[in-house]
Amino acid sequence: MAIRVRLKELLEKRGMAQTELQARSGLGYSTINALYHEKTERIEFATLEKLCDVLECGVEDILAYAPERRRGRR
């Protein structure tokens, strides 16, 4: 997938556990865990807003565009 969720990196950088993020954001643990392990296909704007608020960051810090290389293209 070309869009990466960088939640794991952000939490590690801040020394914050998923459970702390859950408590501070009010998001469900399964939502946070799926994002943490990049096992999600979509994310609600409200979820992004809560993450940005708690982590004091922008959307661009949580999501990154990483295009996949295609065979035969340079």
CHARMM internal coordinates of N, CA and C (Angstrom, degrees):
IC EDIT
DIST 1 N 1 CA 1.4453
DIST 1 CA 1 C 1.5248
ANGL 1 N 1 CA 1 C 108.72
DIST 1 C 2 N 1.2899
ANGL 1 CA 1 C 2 N 117.13
DIHE 1 N 1 CA 1 C 2 N 143.78
DIST 2 N 2 CA 1.4556
ANGL 1 C 2 N 2 CA 122.18
DIHE 1 CA 1 C 2 N 2 CA -175.58
DIST 2 CA 2 C 1.5337
ANGL 2 N 2 CA 2 C 113.08
DIHE 1 C 2 N 2 CA 2 C -82.09
DIST 2 C 3 N 1.3098
ANGL 2 CA 2 C 3 N 117.84
DIHE 2 N 2 CA 2 C 3 N -18.84
DIST 3 N 3 CA 1.4625
ANGL 2 C 3 N 3 CA 120.82
DIHE 2 CA 2 C 3 N 3 CA 178.32
DIST 3 CA 3 C 1.5249
ANGL 3 N 3 CA 3 C 108.71
DIHE 2 C 3 N 3 CA 3 C -102.30
DIST 3 C 4 N 1.3210
ANGL 3 CA 3 C 4 N 116.55
DIHE 3 N 3 CA 3 C 4 N 125.39
DIST 4 N 4 CA 1.4612
ANGL 3 C 4 N 4 CA 122.01
DIHE 3 CA 3 C 4 N 4 CA 178.87
DIST 4 CA 4 C 1.5198
ANGL 4 N 4 CA 4 C 110.13
DIHE 3 C 4 N 4 CA 4 C -107.33
DIST 4 C 5 N 1.3192
ANGL 4 CA 4 C 5 N 115.66
DIHE 4 N 4 CA 4 C 5 N 142.79
DIST 5 N 5 CA 1.4573
ANGL 4 C 5 N 5 CA 121.68
DIHE 4 CA 4 C 5 N 5 CA 174.06
DIST 5 CA 5 C 1.5242
ANGL 5 N 5 CA 5 C 106.26
DIHE 4 C 5 N 5 CA 5 C -98.52
DIST 5 C 6 N 1.3199
ANGL 5 CA 5 C 6 N 116.84
DIHE 5 N 5 CA 5 C 6 N 123.21
DIST 6 N 6 CA 1.4578
ANGL 5 C 6 N 6 CA 121.90
DIHE 5 CA 5 C 6 N 6 CA -174.55
DIST 6 CA 6 C 1.5350
ANGL 6 N 6 CA 6 C 112.53
DIHE 5 C 6 N 6 CA 6 C -103.26
DIST 6 C 7 N 1.3229
ANGL 6 CA 6 C 7 N 116.65
DIHE 6 N 6 CA 6 C 7 N 26.87
DIST 7 N 7 CA 1.4668
ANGL 6 C 7 N 7 CA 120.71
DIHE 6 CA 6 C 7 N 7 CA -176.59
DIST 7 CA 7 C 1.5252
ANGL 7 N 7 CA 7 C 111.89
DIHE 6 C 7 N 7 CA 7 C -62.36
DIST 7 C 8 N 1.3131
ANGL 7 CA 7 C 8 N 117.55
DIHE 7 N 7 CA 7 C 8 N -41.87
DIST 8 N 8 CA 1.4652
ANGL 7 C 8 N 8 CA 121.11
DIHE 7 CA 7 C 8 N 8 CA -179.91
DIST 8 CA 8 C 1.5296
ANGL 8 N 8 CA 8 C 110.26
DIHE 7 C 8 N 8 CA 8 C -57.52
DIST 8 C 9 N 1.3257
ANGL 8 CA 8 C 9 N 116.80
DIHE 8 N 8 CA 8 C 9 N -46.63
DIST 9 N 9 CA 1.4598
ANGL 8 C 9 N 9 CA 121.77
DIHE 8 CA 8 C 9 N 9 CA 179.97
DIST 9 CA 9 C 1.5296
ANGL 9 N 9 CA 9 C 111.13
DIHE 8 C 9 N 9 CA 9 C -62.00
DIST 9 C 10 N 1.3365
ANGL 9 CA 9 C 10 N 116.27
DIHE 9 N 9 CA 9 C 10 N -43.18
DIST 10 N 10 CA 1.4670
ANGL 9 C 10 N 10 CA 120.21
DIHE 9 CA 9 C 10 N 10 CA -179.66
DIST 10 CA 10 C 1.5247
ANGL 10 N 10 CA 10 C 111.97
DIHE 9 C 10 N 10 CA 10 C -63.67
DIST 10 C 11 N 1.3233
ANGL 10 CA 10 C 11 N 116.37
DIHE 10 N 10 CA 10 C 11 N -44.21
DIST 11 N 11 CA 1.4565
ANGL 10 C 11 N 11 CA 119.60
DIHE 10 CA 10 C 11 N 11 CA -179.43
DIST 11 CA 11 C 1.5310
ANGL 11 N 11 CA 11 C 111.18
DIHE 10 C 11 N 11 CA 11 C -66.11
DIST 11 C 12 N 1.3195
ANGL 11 CA 11 C 12 N 116.87
DIHE 11 N 11 CA 11 C 12 N -41.53
DIST 12 N 12 CA 1.4626
ANGL 11 C 12 N 12 CA 120.16
DIHE 11 CA 11 C 12 N 12 CA 178.38
DIST 12 CA 12 C 1.5250
ANGL 12 N 12 CA 12 C 110.65
DIHE 11 C 12 N 12 CA 12 C -62.49
DIST 12 C 13 N 1.3271
ANGL 12 CA 12 C 13 N 117.14
DIHE 12 N 12 CA 12 C 13 N -42.36
DIST 13 N 13 CA 1.4578
ANGL 12 C 13 N 13 CA 121.87
DIHE 12 CA 12 C 13 N 13 CA -179.72
DIST 13 CA 13 C 1.5282
ANGL 13 N 13 CA 13 C 110.97
DIHE 12 C 13 N 13 CA 13 C -61.99
DIST 13 C 14 N 1.3320
ANGL 13 CA 13 C 14 N 116.35
DIHE 13 N 13 CA 13 C 14 N -34.81
DIST 14 N 14 CA 1.4618
ANGL 13 C 14 N 14 CA 121.01
DIHE 13 CA 13 C 14 N 14 CA -177.73
DIST 14 CA 14 C 1.5293
ANGL 14 N 14 CA 14 C 113.01
DIHE 13 C 14 N 14 CA 14 C -92.59
DIST 14 C 15 N 1.3323
ANGL 14 CA 14 C 15 N 116.85
DIHE 14 N 14 CA 14 C 15 N -4.74
DIST 15 N 15 CA 1.4536
ANGL 14 C 15 N 15 CA 120.15
DIHE 14 CA 14 C 15 N 15 CA -177.84
DIST 15 CA 15 C 1.5103
ANGL 15 N 15 CA 15 C 112.70
DIHE 14 C 15 N 15 CA 15 C 65.88
DIST 15 C 16 N 1.3271
ANGL 15 CA 15 C 16 N 116.13
DIHE 15 N 15 CA 15 C 16 N 34.34
DIST 16 N 16 CA 1.4688
ANGL 15 C 16 N 16 CA 121.71
DIHE 15 CA 15 C 16 N 16 CA -176.64
DIST 16 CA 16 C 1.5257
ANGL 16 N 16 CA 16 C 109.94
DIHE 15 C 16 N 16 CA 16 C -111.35
DIST 16 C 17 N 1.3209
ANGL 16 CA 16 C 17 N 116.24
DIHE 16 N 16 CA 16 C 17 N 135.29
DIST 17 N 17 CA 1.4630
ANGL 16 C 17 N 17 CA 121.80
DIHE 16 CA 16 C 17 N 17 CA 177.28
DIST 17 CA 17 C 1.5259
ANGL 17 N 17 CA 17 C 109.92
DIHE 16 C 17 N 17 CA 17 C -85.49
DIST 17 C 18 N 1.3105
ANGL 17 CA 17 C 18 N 115.76
DIHE 17 N 17 CA 17 C 18 N 159.54
DIST 18 N 18 CA 1.4675
ANGL 17 C 18 N 18 CA 120.86
DIHE 17 CA 17 C 18 N 18 CA 176.90
DIST 18 CA 18 C 1.5227
ANGL 18 N 18 CA 18 C 110.68
DIHE 17 C 18 N 18 CA 18 C -58.19
DIST 18 C 19 N 1.3296
ANGL 18 CA 18 C 19 N 117.31
DIHE 18 N 18 CA 18 C 19 N -38.03
DIST 19 N 19 CA 1.4682
ANGL 18 C 19 N 19 CA 120.67
DIHE 18 CA 18 C 19 N 19 CA -178.54
DIST 19 CA 19 C 1.5254
ANGL 19 N 19 CA 19 C 111.49
DIHE 18 C 19 N 19 CA 19 C -65.98
DIST 19 C 20 N 1.3225
ANGL 19 CA 19 C 20 N 117.52
DIHE 19 N 19 CA 19 C 20 N -35.56
DIST 20 N 20 CA 1.4654
ANGL 19 C 20 N 20 CA 120.25
DIHE 19 CA 19 C 20 N 20 CA 177.01
DIST 20 CA 20 C 1.5277
ANGL 20 N 20 CA 20 C 110.11
DIHE 19 C 20 N 20 CA 20 C -67.80
DIST 20 C 21 N 1.3283
ANGL 20 CA 20 C 21 N 115.98
DIHE 20 N 20 CA 20 C 21 N -41.86
DIST 21 N 21 CA 1.4628
ANGL 20 C 21 N 21 CA 119.87
DIHE 20 CA 20 C 21 N 21 CA 177.84
DIST 21 CA 21 C 1.5213
ANGL 21 N 21 CA 21 C 110.09
DIHE 20 C 21 N 21 CA 21 C -61.95
DIST 21 C 22 N 1.3175
ANGL 21 CA 21 C 22 N 116.63
DIHE 21 N 21 CA 21 C 22 N -39.88
DIST 22 N 22 CA 1.4638
ANGL 21 C 22 N 22 CA 120.98
DIHE 21 CA 21 C 22 N 22 CA 178.18
DIST 22 CA 22 C 1.5286
ANGL 22 N 22 CA 22 C 110.45
DIHE 21 C 22 N 22 CA 22 C -60.95
DIST 22 C 23 N 1.3112
ANGL 22 CA 22 C 23 N 116.34
DIHE 22 N 22 CA 22 C 23 N -47.55
DIST 23 N 23 CA 1.4670
ANGL 22 C 23 N 23 CA 120.50
DIHE 22 CA 22 C 23 N 23 CA -177.85
DIST 23 CA 23 C 1.5251
ANGL 23 N 23 CA 23 C 111.54
DIHE 22 C 23 N 23 CA 23 C -64.45
DIST 23 C 24 N 1.3027
ANGL 23 CA 23 C 24 N 117.50
DIHE 23 N 23 CA 23 C 24 N -40.78
DIST 24 N 24 CA 1.4604
ANGL 23 C 24 N 24 CA 121.33
DIHE 23 CA 23 C 24 N 24 CA -176.57
DIST 24 CA 24 C 1.5282
ANGL 24 N 24 CA 24 C 113.05
DIHE 23 C 24 N 24 CA 24 C -77.95
DIST 24 C 25 N 1.3382
ANGL 24 CA 24 C 25 N 116.88
DIHE 24 N 24 CA 24 C 25 N -28.76
DIST 25 N 25 CA 1.4689
ANGL 24 C 25 N 25 CA 119.98
DIHE 24 CA 24 C 25 N 25 CA -175.56
DIST 25 CA 25 C 1.5224
ANGL 25 N 25 CA 25 C 113.22
DIHE 24 C 25 N 25 CA 25 C -96.36
DIST 25 C 26 N 1.3358
ANGL 25 CA 25 C 26 N 116.92
DIHE 25 N 25 CA 25 C 26 N -25.27
DIST 26 N 26 CA 1.4608
ANGL 25 C 26 N 26 CA 120.37
DIHE 25 CA 25 C 26 N 26 CA -175.06
DIST 26 CA 26 C 1.5191
ANGL 26 N 26 CA 26 C 112.82
DIHE 25 C 26 N 26 CA 26 C 80.66
DIST 26 C 27 N 1.3264
ANGL 26 CA 26 C 27 N 117.14
DIHE 26 N 26 CA 26 C 27 N 4.54
DIST 27 N 27 CA 1.4731
ANGL 26 C 27 N 27 CA 121.11
DIHE 26 CA 26 C 27 N 27 CA 177.92
DIST 27 CA 27 C 1.5193
ANGL 27 N 27 CA 27 C 109.54
DIHE 26 C 27 N 27 CA 27 C -78.93
DIST 27 C 28 N 1.3146
ANGL 27 CA 27 C 28 N 115.99
DIHE 27 N 27 CA 27 C 28 N 154.90
DIST 28 N 28 CA 1.4556
ANGL 27 C 28 N 28 CA 120.84
DIHE 27 CA 27 C 28 N 28 CA 178.62
DIST 28 CA 28 C 1.5228
ANGL 28 N 28 CA 28 C 111.28
DIHE 27 C 28 N 28 CA 28 C -70.89
DIST 28 C 29 N 1.3388
ANGL 28 CA 28 C 29 N 115.79
DIHE 28 N 28 CA 28 C 29 N 147.63
DIST 29 N 29 CA 1.4629
ANGL 28 C 29 N 29 CA 119.75
DIHE 28 CA 28 C 29 N 29 CA -179.49
DIST 29 CA 29 C 1.5252
ANGL 29 N 29 CA 29 C 111.27
DIHE 28 C 29 N 29 CA 29 C -60.49
DIST 29 C 30 N 1.3314
ANGL 29 CA 29 C 30 N 117.85
DIHE 29 N 29 CA 29 C 30 N -38.41
DIST 30 N 30 CA 1.4677
ANGL 29 C 30 N 30 CA 120.21
DIHE 29 CA 29 C 30 N 30 CA -178.69
DIST 30 CA 30 C 1.5315
ANGL 30 N 30 CA 30 C 111.17
DIHE 29 C 30 N 30 CA 30 C -64.11
DIST 30 C 31 N 1.3306
ANGL 30 CA 30 C 31 N 116.95
DIHE 30 N 30 CA 30 C 31 N -35.02
DIST 31 N 31 CA 1.4649
ANGL 30 C 31 N 31 CA 121.13
DIHE 30 CA 30 C 31 N 31 CA 177.32
DIST 31 CA 31 C 1.5225
ANGL 31 N 31 CA 31 C 110.08
DIHE 30 C 31 N 31 CA 31 C -65.37
DIST 31 C 32 N 1.3184
ANGL 31 CA 31 C 32 N 116.44
DIHE 31 N 31 CA 31 C 32 N -49.02
DIST 32 N 32 CA 1.4585
ANGL 31 C 32 N 32 CA 121.42
DIHE 31 CA 31 C 32 N 32 CA -179.37
DIST 32 CA 32 C 1.5264
ANGL 32 N 32 CA 32 C 110.57
DIHE 31 C 32 N 32 CA 32 C -63.47
DIST 32 C 33 N 1.3252
ANGL 32 CA 32 C 33 N 116.96
DIHE 32 N 32 CA 32 C 33 N -43.57
DIST 33 N 33 CA 1.4539
ANGL 32 C 33 N 33 CA 121.03
DIHE 32 CA 32 C 33 N 33 CA -178.69
DIST 33 CA 33 C 1.5283
ANGL 33 N 33 CA 33 C 111.64
DIHE 32 C 33 N 33 CA 33 C -63.84
DIST 33 C 34 N 1.3233
ANGL 33 CA 33 C 34 N 117.18
DIHE 33 N 33 CA 33 C 34 N -41.07
DIST 34 N 34 CA 1.4679
ANGL 33 C 34 N 34 CA 120.63
DIHE 33 CA 33 C 34 N 34 CA 178.46
DIST 34 CA 34 C 1.5281
ANGL 34 N 34 CA 34 C 110.73
DIHE 33 C 34 N 34 CA 34 C -63.77
DIST 34 C 35 N 1.3118
ANGL 34 CA 34 C 35 N 117.39
DIHE 34 N 34 CA 34 C 35 N -41.29
DIST 35 N 35 CA 1.4587
ANGL 34 C 35 N 35 CA 121.05
DIHE 34 CA 34 C 35 N 35 CA 177.45
DIST 35 CA 35 C 1.5287
ANGL 35 N 35 CA 35 C 110.77
DIHE 34 C 35 N 35 CA 35 C -67.59
DIST 35 C 36 N 1.3038
ANGL 35 CA 35 C 36 N 116.68
DIHE 35 N 35 CA 35 C 36 N -42.48
DIST 36 N 36 CA 1.4635
ANGL 35 C 36 N 36 CA 122.97
DIHE 35 CA 35 C 36 N 36 CA -179.44
DIST 36 CA 36 C 1.5302
ANGL 36 N 36 CA 36 C 111.14
DIHE 35 C 36 N 36 CA 36 C -57.70
DIST 36 C 37 N 1.3305
ANGL 36 CA 36 C 37 N 115.61
DIHE 36 N 36 CA 36 C 37 N -41.62
DIST 37 N 37 CA 1.4634
ANGL 36 C 37 N 37 CA 121.32
DIHE 36 CA 36 C 37 N 37 CA -178.01
DIST 37 CA 37 C 1.5301
ANGL 37 N 37 CA 37 C 112.81
DIHE 36 C 37 N 37 CA 37 C -95.68
DIST 37 C 38 N 1.3279
ANGL 37 CA 37 C 38 N 116.58
DIHE 37 N 37 CA 37 C 38 N 10.55
DIST 38 N 38 CA 1.4719
ANGL 37 C 38 N 38 CA 122.98
DIHE 37 CA 37 C 38 N 38 CA 179.22
DIST 38 CA 38 C 1.5321
ANGL 38 N 38 CA 38 C 111.66
DIHE 37 C 38 N 38 CA 38 C 52.60
DIST 38 C 39 N 1.3228
ANGL 38 CA 38 C 39 N 115.38
DIHE 38 N 38 CA 38 C 39 N 45.40
DIST 39 N 39 CA 1.4646
ANGL 38 C 39 N 39 CA 121.32
DIHE 38 CA 38 C 39 N 39 CA 179.80
DIST 39 CA 39 C 1.5184
ANGL 39 N 39 CA 39 C 110.58
DIHE 38 C 39 N 39 CA 39 C -114.88
DIST 39 C 40 N 1.3051
ANGL 39 CA 39 C 40 N 116.39
DIHE 39 N 39 CA 39 C 40 N 42.41
DIST 40 N 40 CA 1.4556
ANGL 39 C 40 N 40 CA 120.66
DIHE 39 CA 39 C 40 N 40 CA 179.98
DIST 40 CA 40 C 1.5231
ANGL 40 N 40 CA 40 C 109.61
DIHE 39 C 40 N 40 CA 40 C -132.77
DIST 40 C 41 N 1.2962
ANGL 40 CA 40 C 41 N 116.06
DIHE 40 N 40 CA 40 C 41 N 150.61
DIST 41 N 41 CA 1.4580
ANGL 40 C 41 N 41 CA 122.31
DIHE 40 CA 40 C 41 N 41 CA -179.50
DIST 41 CA 41 C 1.5188
ANGL 41 N 41 CA 41 C 112.59
DIHE 40 C 41 N 41 CA 41 C -101.37
DIST 41 C 42 N 1.3332
ANGL 41 CA 41 C 42 N 116.73
DIHE 41 N 41 CA 41 C 42 N -17.65
DIST 42 N 42 CA 1.4744
ANGL 41 C 42 N 42 CA 120.60
DIHE 41 CA 41 C 42 N 42 CA -177.57
DIST 42 CA 42 C 1.5224
ANGL 42 N 42 CA 42 C 109.59
DIHE 41 C 42 N 42 CA 42 C -153.27
DIST 42 C 43 N 1.3372
ANGL 42 CA 42 C 43 N 114.04
DIHE 42 N 42 CA 42 C 43 N 162.59
DIST 43 N 43 CA 1.4572
ANGL 42 C 43 N 43 CA 120.22
DIHE 42 CA 42 C 43 N 43 CA 178.96
DIST 43 CA 43 C 1.5255
ANGL 43 N 43 CA 43 C 108.45
DIHE 42 C 43 N 43 CA 43 C -143.58
DIST 43 C 44 N 1.3120
ANGL 43 CA 43 C 44 N 116.90
DIHE 43 N 43 CA 43 C 44 N 133.77
DIST 44 N 44 CA 1.4610
ANGL 43 C 44 N 44 CA 122.40
DIHE 43 CA 43 C 44 N 44 CA 179.91
DIST 44 CA 44 C 1.5281
ANGL 44 N 44 CA 44 C 109.92
DIHE 43 C 44 N 44 CA 44 C -75.61
DIST 44 C 45 N 1.3259
ANGL 44 CA 44 C 45 N 116.76
DIHE 44 N 44 CA 44 C 45 N 146.73
DIST 45 N 45 CA 1.4648
ANGL 44 C 45 N 45 CA 120.76
DIHE 44 CA 44 C 45 N 45 CA 176.93
DIST 45 CA 45 C 1.5227
ANGL 45 N 45 CA 45 C 111.08
DIHE 44 C 45 N 45 CA 45 C -58.72
DIST 45 C 46 N 1.3253
ANGL 45 CA 45 C 46 N 117.14
DIHE 45 N 45 CA 45 C 46 N -37.59
DIST 46 N 46 CA 1.4679
ANGL 45 C 46 N 46 CA 120.82
DIHE 45 CA 45 C 46 N 46 CA 179.62
DIST 46 CA 46 C 1.5251
ANGL 46 N 46 CA 46 C 110.65
DIHE 45 C 46 N 46 CA 46 C -63.11
DIST 46 C 47 N 1.3197
ANGL 46 CA 46 C 47 N 117.35
DIHE 46 N 46 CA 46 C 47 N -36.91
DIST 47 N 47 CA 1.4642
ANGL 46 C 47 N 47 CA 121.65
DIHE 46 CA 46 C 47 N 47 CA 177.27
DIST 47 CA 47 C 1.5170
ANGL 47 N 47 CA 47 C 110.22
DIHE 46 C 47 N 47 CA 47 C -66.36
DIST 47 C 48 N 1.3272
ANGL 47 CA 47 C 48 N 116.70
DIHE 47 N 47 CA 47 C 48 N -45.52
DIST 48 N 48 CA 1.4677
ANGL 47 C 48 N 48 CA 120.61
DIHE 47 CA 47 C 48 N 48 CA 177.51
DIST 48 CA 48 C 1.5199
ANGL 48 N 48 CA 48 C 111.15
DIHE 47 C 48 N 48 CA 48 C -59.63
DIST 48 C 49 N 1.3180
ANGL 48 CA 48 C 49 N 115.88
DIHE 48 N 48 CA 48 C 49 N -42.09
DIST 49 N 49 CA 1.4624
ANGL 48 C 49 N 49 CA 120.47
DIHE 48 CA 48 C 49 N 49 CA -179.78
DIST 49 CA 49 C 1.5275
ANGL 49 N 49 CA 49 C 111.09
DIHE 48 C 49 N 49 CA 49 C -61.01
DIST 49 C 50 N 1.3314
ANGL 49 CA 49 C 50 N 116.62
DIHE 49 N 49 CA 49 C 50 N -44.79
DIST 50 N 50 CA 1.4674
ANGL 49 C 50 N 50 CA 120.25
DIHE 49 CA 49 C 50 N 50 CA 179.20
DIST 50 CA 50 C 1.5214
ANGL 50 N 50 CA 50 C 111.38
DIHE 49 C 50 N 50 CA 50 C -64.02
DIST 50 C 51 N 1.3290
ANGL 50 CA 50 C 51 N 116.95
DIHE 50 N 50 CA 50 C 51 N -42.37
DIST 51 N 51 CA 1.4635
ANGL 50 C 51 N 51 CA 120.47
DIHE 50 CA 50 C 51 N 51 CA 178.95
DIST 51 CA 51 C 1.5215
ANGL 51 N 51 CA 51 C 111.12
DIHE 50 C 51 N 51 CA 51 C -63.29
DIST 51 C 52 N 1.3334
ANGL 51 CA 51 C 52 N 116.54
DIHE 51 N 51 CA 51 C 52 N -44.96
DIST 52 N 52 CA 1.4685
ANGL 51 C 52 N 52 CA 120.84
DIHE 51 CA 51 C 52 N 52 CA 178.96
DIST 52 CA 52 C 1.5243
ANGL 52 N 52 CA 52 C 110.91
DIHE 51 C 52 N 52 CA 52 C -61.47
DIST 52 C 53 N 1.3229
ANGL 52 CA 52 C 53 N 116.34
DIHE 52 N 52 CA 52 C 53 N -40.42
DIST 53 N 53 CA 1.4620
ANGL 52 C 53 N 53 CA 120.67
DIHE 52 CA 52 C 53 N 53 CA -179.19
DIST 53 CA 53 C 1.5291
ANGL 53 N 53 CA 53 C 111.16
DIHE 52 C 53 N 53 CA 53 C -64.81
DIST 53 C 54 N 1.3179
ANGL 53 CA 53 C 54 N 117.24
DIHE 53 N 53 CA 53 C 54 N -50.07
DIST 54 N 54 CA 1.4626
ANGL 53 C 54 N 54 CA 121.68
DIHE 53 CA 53 C 54 N 54 CA -177.55
DIST 54 CA 54 C 1.5311
ANGL 54 N 54 CA 54 C 111.20
DIHE 53 C 54 N 54 CA 54 C -67.99
DIST 54 C 55 N 1.3261
ANGL 54 CA 54 C 55 N 116.72
DIHE 54 N 54 CA 54 C 55 N -42.09
DIST 55 N 55 CA 1.4640
ANGL 54 C 55 N 55 CA 120.49
DIHE 54 CA 54 C 55 N 55 CA -176.33
DIST 55 CA 55 C 1.5247
ANGL 55 N 55 CA 55 C 112.94
DIHE 54 C 55 N 55 CA 55 C -86.99
DIST 55 C 56 N 1.3423
ANGL 55 CA 55 C 56 N 115.85
DIHE 55 N 55 CA 55 C 56 N -3.29
DIST 56 N 56 CA 1.4646
ANGL 55 C 56 N 56 CA 122.02
DIHE 55 CA 55 C 56 N 56 CA -179.55
DIST 56 CA 56 C 1.5255
ANGL 56 N 56 CA 56 C 110.86
DIHE 55 C 56 N 56 CA 56 C 49.78
DIST 56 C 57 N 1.3300
ANGL 56 CA 56 C 57 N 113.94
DIHE 56 N 56 CA 56 C 57 N 58.21
DIST 57 N 57 CA 1.4564
ANGL 56 C 57 N 57 CA 120.31
DIHE 56 CA 56 C 57 N 57 CA -178.60
DIST 57 CA 57 C 1.5217
ANGL 57 N 57 CA 57 C 109.26
DIHE 56 C 57 N 57 CA 57 C -144.74
DIST 57 C 58 N 1.3044
ANGL 57 CA 57 C 58 N 116.08
DIHE 57 N 57 CA 57 C 58 N 178.63
DIST 58 N 58 CA 1.4607
ANGL 57 C 58 N 58 CA 121.68
DIHE 57 CA 57 C 58 N 58 CA 176.84
DIST 58 CA 58 C 1.5188
ANGL 58 N 58 CA 58 C 110.78
DIHE 57 C 58 N 58 CA 58 C -102.67
DIST 58 C 59 N 1.3138
ANGL 58 CA 58 C 59 N 115.34
DIHE 58 N 58 CA 58 C 59 N 167.38
DIST 59 N 59 CA 1.4619
ANGL 58 C 59 N 59 CA 121.03
DIHE 58 CA 58 C 59 N 59 CA 178.76
DIST 59 CA 59 C 1.5259
ANGL 59 N 59 CA 59 C 110.21
DIHE 58 C 59 N 59 CA 59 C -56.99
DIST 59 C 60 N 1.3335
ANGL 59 CA 59 C 60 N 116.13
DIHE 59 N 59 CA 59 C 60 N -37.26
DIST 60 N 60 CA 1.4637
ANGL 59 C 60 N 60 CA 120.53
DIHE 59 CA 59 C 60 N 60 CA -178.34
DIST 60 CA 60 C 1.5335
ANGL 60 N 60 CA 60 C 112.46
DIHE 59 C 60 N 60 CA 60 C -65.34
DIST 60 C 61 N 1.3221
ANGL 60 CA 60 C 61 N 117.36
DIHE 60 N 60 CA 60 C 61 N -16.57
DIST 61 N 61 CA 1.4637
ANGL 60 C 61 N 61 CA 120.93
DIHE 60 CA 60 C 61 N 61 CA 175.84
DIST 61 CA 61 C 1.5304
ANGL 61 N 61 CA 61 C 111.22
DIHE 60 C 61 N 61 CA 61 C -83.49
DIST 61 C 62 N 1.3188
ANGL 61 CA 61 C 62 N 116.73
DIHE 61 N 61 CA 61 C 62 N -23.72
DIST 62 N 62 CA 1.4594
ANGL 61 C 62 N 62 CA 122.12
DIHE 61 CA 61 C 62 N 62 CA -178.33
DIST 62 CA 62 C 1.5267
ANGL 62 N 62 CA 62 C 111.69
DIHE 61 C 62 N 62 CA 62 C -92.59
DIST 62 C 63 N 1.3280
ANGL 62 CA 62 C 63 N 115.97
DIHE 62 N 62 CA 62 C 63 N -40.22
DIST 63 N 63 CA 1.4645
ANGL 62 C 63 N 63 CA 121.09
DIHE 62 CA 62 C 63 N 63 CA -178.39
DIST 63 CA 63 C 1.5247
ANGL 63 N 63 CA 63 C 109.81
DIHE 62 C 63 N 63 CA 63 C -112.45
DIST 63 C 64 N 1.3215
ANGL 63 CA 63 C 64 N 115.86
DIHE 63 N 63 CA 63 C 64 N 141.09
DIST 64 N 64 CA 1.4610
ANGL 63 C 64 N 64 CA 120.77
DIHE 63 CA 63 C 64 N 64 CA 178.13
DIST 64 CA 64 C 1.5186
ANGL 64 N 64 CA 64 C 109.05
DIHE 63 C 64 N 64 CA 64 C -134.18
DIST 64 C 65 N 1.3126
ANGL 64 CA 64 C 65 N 115.20
DIHE 64 N 64 CA 64 C 65 N 139.65
DIST 65 N 65 CA 1.4599
ANGL 64 C 65 N 65 CA 120.85
DIHE 64 CA 64 C 65 N 65 CA 176.24
DIST 65 CA 65 C 1.5205
ANGL 65 N 65 CA 65 C 108.21
DIHE 64 C 65 N 65 CA 65 C -91.19
DIST 65 C 66 N 1.3228
ANGL 65 CA 65 C 66 N 116.55
DIHE 65 N 65 CA 65 C 66 N 118.95
DIST 66 N 66 CA 1.4612
ANGL 65 C 66 N 66 CA 122.27
DIHE 65 CA 65 C 66 N 66 CA -179.56
DIST 66 CA 66 C 1.5254
ANGL 66 N 66 CA 66 C 108.09
DIHE 65 C 66 N 66 CA 66 C -131.76
DIST 66 C 67 N 1.3327
ANGL 66 CA 66 C 67 N 116.53
DIHE 66 N 66 CA 66 C 67 N 87.21
DIST 67 N 67 CA 1.4681
ANGL 66 C 67 N 67 CA 118.63
DIHE 66 CA 66 C 67 N 67 CA -176.46
DIST 67 CA 67 C 1.5257
ANGL 67 N 67 CA 67 C 111.60
DIHE 66 C 67 N 67 CA 67 C -60.64
DIST 67 C 68 N 1.3125
ANGL 67 CA 67 C 68 N 114.05
DIHE 67 N 67 CA 67 C 68 N 142.01
DIST 68 N 68 CA 1.4598
ANGL 67 C 68 N 68 CA 119.89
DIHE 67 CA 67 C 68 N 68 CA 179.03
DIST 68 CA 68 C 1.5136
ANGL 68 N 68 CA 68 C 108.30
DIHE 67 C 68 N 68 CA 68 C -82.17
DIST 68 C 69 N 1.2959
ANGL 68 CA 68 C 69 N 115.97
DIHE 68 N 68 CA 68 C 69 N 140.47
DIST 69 N 69 CA 1.4702
ANGL 68 C 69 N 69 CA 119.74
DIHE 68 CA 68 C 69 N 69 CA 177.05
DIST 69 CA 69 C 1.5169
ANGL 69 N 69 CA 69 C 109.27
DIHE 68 C 69 N 69 CA 69 C -76.19
DIST 69 C 70 N 1.2876
ANGL 69 CA 69 C 70 N 114.75
DIHE 69 N 69 CA 69 C 70 N 137.70
DIST 70 N 70 CA 1.4739
ANGL 69 C 70 N 70 CA 119.78
DIHE 69 CA 69 C 70 N 70 CA 178.13
DIST 70 CA 70 C 1.5269
ANGL 70 N 70 CA 70 C 108.48
DIHE 69 C 70 N 70 CA 70 C -102.33
DIST 70 C 71 N 1.3091
ANGL 70 CA 70 C 71 N 114.85
DIHE 70 N 70 CA 70 C 71 N 144.67
DIST 71 N 71 CA 1.4488
ANGL 70 C 71 N 71 CA 119.79
DIHE 70 CA 70 C 71 N 71 CA 179.79
DIST 71 CA 71 C 1.5218
ANGL 71 N 71 CA 71 C 110.47
DIHE 70 C 71 N 71 CA 71 C -61.39
DIST 71 C 72 N 1.3261
ANGL 71 CA 71 C 72 N 115.98
DIHE 71 N 71 CA 71 C 72 N 135.80
DIST 72 N 72 CA 1.4560
ANGL 71 C 72 N 72 CA 120.61
DIHE 71 CA 71 C 72 N 72 CA 176.38
DIST 72 CA 72 C 1.5215
ANGL 72 N 72 CA 72 C 113.37
DIHE 71 C 72 N 72 CA 72 C 87.35
DIST 72 C 73 N 1.3311
ANGL 72 CA 72 C 73 N 118.64
DIHE 72 N 72 CA 72 C 73 N -5.43
DIST 73 N 73 CA 1.4715
ANGL 72 C 73 N 73 CA 121.64
DIHE 72 CA 72 C 73 N 73 CA 178.75
DIST 73 CA 73 C 1.5132
ANGL 73 N 73 CA 73 C 109.10
DIHE 72 C 73 N 73 CA 73 C -108.70
DIST 73 C 74 N 1.2911
ANGL 73 CA 73 C 74 N 115.76
DIHE 73 N 73 CA 73 C 74 N 146.95
DIST 74 N 74 CA 1.4640
ANGL 73 C 74 N 74 CA 120.91
DIHE 73 CA 73 C 74 N 74 CA 177.70
DIST 74 CA 74 C 1.4728
ANGL 74 N 74 CA 74 C 111.20
DIHE 73 C 74 N 74 CA 74 C -120.02
END
COOR INIT
IC SEED 1 N 1 CA 1 C
IC BUILD
